[in-house]
Amino acid sequence: MAPDSFIAKMAGEDLERSLGLYPTMMISMGAMIGSGIFVLPALGYKKAGPAVVLAYLLAAVVVLPPALSKAEMATAMPESGGTYIYIDRALGPMFGTIAGIGAWFSLVFKSSFALVGLGAYLLLFVPIAQSAVTAVALVLGVSIVALNISGTELSGRIQAVIVSLVVVGLAAYTINGGFVADGSRFEPFASKGPGGVFTAAAFVFVSYAGVTKIASIAEEVKNPGENLPRAILGSLGIMTVIYVAVVGAIVALNDADVLEHGGPGGAASLTPMADGAALLFGGFGIGLISVLAVVALISMANAGVLSSSRFPLAMSRDNLLPGAFRVIGGRFRTPRNSILLTGTLLLLLIAFVPVIELAKLASAFQIVVFSIINVALIVFREANVAYYEPTFSAPGYPYVQVFGLLAGIGLLTQMGTVPILGAIGITVGALAVYFVYGRGRTERTGAIASIRP
């Protein structure tokens, strides 16, 4: 039986394919250029020392298998929902509900973290009180929601311009930093030991979480069979280079004590790119980098809202959430109610949740979901269901997927007790939604049911 979402789309609830390769790649990169560069490096440095550069590279290696898996599945099922769609179709609606709600929650959480985190940079060049930072973040959040309701193509174009400018700024930062960098700051390299590198890799893993988020807007991408794999893998490759280069520059420009204790209350710095920037750009480095950080973090939040709002849309099409979330606005052809739900959660998190302290919870669940994505691809390959006809095949099957699963589990063990318990809490809440609402409204089974011993 065809999945319910196919029937929904036949009823005129489909979205317009308006995004080409460049804006699609910029959306993916925009979901990664944010806290991973402007906030997390000092926090990672505190765990790994100068080897935090290696931690970012290690995290990229662990992200590659699910990125390849998603690139394949996206060409077979170019629908809104991404992670939710793939896990649901492979493992069934119960696991799909867990993946959909968990991925939605953690991505919105990351967006709120970006908007609140930009406050530390905003204070460096705008004379506002610390108490006003939350209000500014709320205003920006409302603006981002309005932008997403007004149209995916407009949002994608703005995202492409912003990300392009930020990439140029990061390149200038890295090149300028090379002229004044102090190489001795990399000695000793692994000052916290090998364990510190793995712990830091788990902590910064969320930096790459945006790489596959464009799969959730696959229904709005032109020529998805070619553009989705190119955008996913291309953005991952570019961002890996950017992360390693920029984090290397941050380490070389700053004293260890500033990175580890330069933040509020002697904690790790929340503005690592600005800390050593006074030596750059003729002394105007702090101001320029702070403006760049604010723009990048806004971009990241916009990409997060754009991508995460498609999870409730897809789940509603499958009758796992109320039908109101599948409504497509007649004027702008965007999922208005799904965006409003996502925006409401975004604003509540900004207003009431200590986002920086709880960001680890989002990272932990991202690791869980990325690990399961590898399982989903294995199920599709082994089940050989009729509707699974990808135009791109992930290389190295199944060894790459098994490595991705085991590596993800390994990183998860480095997250600590509280993040793991948080991931369990999200899972329990999603199960409650499934058994209370979704279970009685769907009779679908995943492709796993087609596998015969």
N, C-alpha and C positions, 0 to 999 in steps of 0.2 A: 504494500500500500504506500502511496506517495506521502511524504511528510506533510503535516498540516500547513506548514509555511508555504508550500508550493500552491496549495488551494487558496490561501490568503492572497498571494500575489496575483493569481488569476482573477481575483475579485477586484482588482484595481488598487491594491495597497502597496504596489511596488514603488521604488524610489528611482530618481533619474540618474543615469550614468553621466556624470558631469566632470569627473576628475581624470586628468591625463597622468602620465608617468611622473612628471616633475612635481606637481602639487601633491600627488600621492606619496612620493618619497619625502617631500618636505613635511607632510603630516607625521610620518613615521619618525623622522629625525626630530621634529618639534616635540614629540612625546618623550624623546630622550634628552634633548638639550634643555637642561633645567637644573633641578636639584643635584643630579648626578655629577655635574661639573661645578656648579656655583656653591653648593652647600656640603655635599657628602665627602669630598676629598680629605678635609681635615679630620672628620670623624673616622674615616678609613685609616688615615695616617696614625691616629692614636692607637689603632689596633695592630697595624703592620709596620709602622715606621716608613722609611723611604720605599720599601717593597710594596707599598700601596699601588705603585704603578703596575707591578706584576699581578696584584689582586684584580685590577680592572681587566687585564688581559685574560686572566683565568676565568673571570665571570663571563667574558665574551665567548670563550671556548665552550662553556656549559650552555650558553644561550643558543649556540649554533645548531645543535640537533633539533630542538623544537622549532627554530626558525625555518629550517629545511622542511620539517614535517608540515608546518603550517603553510609554507609556500606551495607544497603539493596539494594539500587538502583545499586550499583557497581556490585553486584552478578547477577543482571538481565541484565545489559548492560555493560559487561566488555570490553569497547572500550576506545580508546584515546579520551580525551576531558573532562571527569569528570563532573564538574559543568555545563559546557555548554551542554553536552549531556542530562543530567537529566532535566534541566529546559526547553531545547528546546523540548524534547520529551513529556514533561508534558504540557507545556503552549504554545508551538508553536514557529516558527522560529524568530518572532520579539523579544520575551522575551529571546530566546536562544542567539540572537545576542548581546543583552544587557549584558547577563551573561557572554558570551564567551569573548567579548572584555574587559568588565570591570574586570573580574577575571584575564585575561591575563595581562592587564595593571598594575593592583595593585600588582600582584605577581612579575612581572619584576621590578616594583618600589621598592618592598621590597628587591629584590636581589641587586639592585644598592645601596640601603640604607646600606645594609650589607657591601658591598665593600668599600664604602666611609667611613662608620662608623669605619671600622677597622683601619683607619688612626690614630685615637686618641690613640689606643693601640700600633700601629707600632712605633709611635714617642717615646714611653717609653723605647724602647730597641734597636732601629736602628737609627744611627746618620744621618738622612736625613732632608732636609728642609721641612717646612710645605707646601711649594709650590709644592713639588714633590709627595705629597700624592695622588693627583688626577691622576698623570701619572702612579703611581704604581697600583692604582685601575683599570685603563684602561688596563694595561698589564695583570693583573689577569683576567679581564673580557674577553679579547681575548683568554687567555689560557683555560678558562672554556668553551667558545663556541667551541673551537677546540676539547676539551675532549668530549663534548656531541655529536659532529658530528662523532667522531671516534667509538662510539658504546655505547648503553645503558648498556650492561652487564659490560663493563670496568668501566663506570662511576659509576654504582651501587656498584661494588666491592670496588672502591676507597672510595666511600661515606661510605660504611660499616666500613672500617678500620678507617677512620677519626672520624666518630661519636662514635665508640667504645672507641677510645682513649680519646675523649673529655669527654664522660660520666665518665670514670675513673678519669680524672682530676677534674671534678666537684665534684665527691664523695670525693676525697682527700681534696679539698678546704673546703667542708662543714664539714667534720670530724675534720680537723685541726682547723677550725674556732670555733668549739664547745669548744675547750680547752682554748681559749683566749677571747671568746665572753663576752660582757658586757650586761647582761640581762636588766640593767636599761635603756638601749636605746630604749626599747619597751614601755616605760612609758612617757607620756600617750599614749595609744595604738592608738586610733582613734583621733589623735590630730587635724585633719582637719574636723572632724565630719562625719556623715554617707554619706553626699553628696559627700565628697571627695573620699570615697571608691568607689562609683558608677562611678564617673568621671574617677578615675584611672583605674577601670575595663574596661571601654570603651577604654581608651587610650592603655592599654596593651593587648587588645583583639587580636590585630594583631599577638601577640606572638604565638598564637595557630593556626594561619591561615594555617600553613603547614600540620596540622594533616590529612586533607582530600585530600591533593594535589596528593597523590599516586593514587587517583581515576582517575586522568587525564592520568596516564600511565598504566591503568588497562589492556590494550591490550598486554602489555609486561610482565605481571605477570603470573607465573605458577600457575595452579590450583586456579584461581581467586575466585571461590565460597567459598573456605575456607581461603585462604591467605589474601584477601582484608579486610574482617571484622576483622580478627585477628590483622592485621597490623594497621588498623585505630584505633581500640579501645585499643589495647595494647600500641601503641605509645602515645595515649592521656593519659592513666593512668600513664605510666612511666614519661612522661614529666610534668604532674601535680605535682607529688611528687618531681621531680627535681626542678621545678620552686619554689615551696613553700620552700623547704629546702635551696636552694641557695640564694633566696631573703631574707629569714630569717637570713642567715649568713651575708649577705651584711649589713643588718640593724644593726646587733649586732656588727659588726667590725668597723663601721664608725660613726663619729660624724654627727649629723644632719646637721650642717653647711656645712660640706664637701660635703654631698650628694646634698644639695639644691643649693649650690653656688660655688662648686668646678670646674665648667666647664668654657669654654671660656666666658670672659666678665661677670663673676659672675653668669652665668646661671647654671642649674643643671649639675652635673658631667656626662661626657660621658664615663668615665672609672670606674664605681662604684665597679667592682670586684677587680680592681687593687689598688683602693684608700686605702683600709685597709689591703692589702695583705703583707705589709712589715713585719708583725708579724708572717707570715706563712712560712713553709718550710725552717726554719733556716735562715730567712732573705732574701731568694731568691724569695720570693713570688711574688713581682711585675713583675720580669722578666718572671717567669714561667707562671703566669696568663696572661700576655700580649701575650706570644707566643700561649697559649691555645686559647685566644680570636681571634687572627688572623686566626688560623687554623679553628676554629668553624665558623667564619663569612665567610670564603672562602667556607666551606662546605655548609652553608646555601645558598649562592649565586649559587652554583652548583646545589643543589636540586631545587632551584627556576627556573633556566634555563631549567633543565630537564623536570620539570612539566609544566611550562607555555608554552613551545614550542609546546606542544600537542594541545593547544587550536586552533591556526590557522590551524593545520592539520585537526582537526575534522570539523571545520567550512568550510574548503575548500571541504571536502568530501561531505558536504551538499549543496554545491554551494552558500554559503553565503560569501565566499572569493574566489579570483581567484584560478584556478586549480593548479598553480605552487606550492602552499603550501601543496598539498597532495602528492607530489613526494617523494618517498622513495629511498634513495641512494642505488645503486646496490652493492657497496662494503661493507659498514658498516650497511646497513639496518636501517638507521635512517632518520627522516624527515629533510633533509639537509636545504632546503629553509626556512622551518618554524623555524629551529634553528637559521639560519642567520638573519631572520627578528627579532626574539626575541633578539639576540645578538646586533643587530644594535640599537634597542631601549635602551637596557641596557647601551651601551657605550655612547649614546647621553644623557641619564639621568645623568650618572656619570660626563660627561664633562660640562654640561650646567645648570643642575637643582640643587637648594639648597635642597638636598634630605632630610636632617634631619628635616627642617622646614615643608616640604610638606608630610612627612610620615603619618600624620594624615589623609590625603586624601585617601590613600590606606586602612587604617584601617576602615574608614567610609564605603567604598564600600564593604569591606569584610563582615562587619556586615550586609549590605543590602543583599548580595548574600547568606550568611548563613541563613538569615531569610527566603528568598524565597525558599531555598532548602527544608525547612519543608513543604511549600505549595506544592512543586512538589511531595513529597511522598504522601500527602493526595490525590492529583489528581490521581496518579497511583492506589492507593488502591480503590478509589471510581469509577474510570473509568473501571477497570477490563479488560484492553486491552489484546489481545491474546499473544503479544510478551513479556509481563511483567511477568516473572516467576523467581523471586528471590529465591536463596537457603538459604538466611538469612533473618529473619523477625525482624524489629526493635520492641523492646518491648514497651509496654505502649501506643500504638497507640489508638486514635489520641491525647491523652492528652499531651504526651511528645512533639509532634510537635507543638501544640497550645502554650504550654509554651515557646518553643524555639522561635516561631515567636514573641510573645509578649515581651519576655525578650530582644530579639534583637532590637526591636523598642525602648524599654526603654533605652538601652545602647546608641543607636544612638542619642537620644535627649540630651545626655551628651557630645557629641563631639564638640558642638559649631557651629557657623554659617558657617565659612569658609569650614570645612570639608564636611558639608552637601551640600553646594553649589558645592564643587568639585565633589561629587558623582552625583549630578544632571548634571553637565557638562559632565561627562563620559557617563551618560545615553543618553544625547542629541546627543553626537558624535556617539554613537553606533546606535542610531535610524537613523541617517543620512546615515551610512553605509548600514543599512538594506534597507531603502527606495530607495537609489540611486543604489545599486548593487544587493542586495540579493532578494528583494521582487519579482522581475520579473523572477527569476531563480528557484524558488521553489514553489510547490503547496501543501506542506505538512501542516497538521494541528496537533496540539498537542492532547494528550490524553484527555484533558479537553473537547474537542469537542464531546467525546463519552459519557460524563456524561448526563444522562437524569433525569429531575426533577421527 
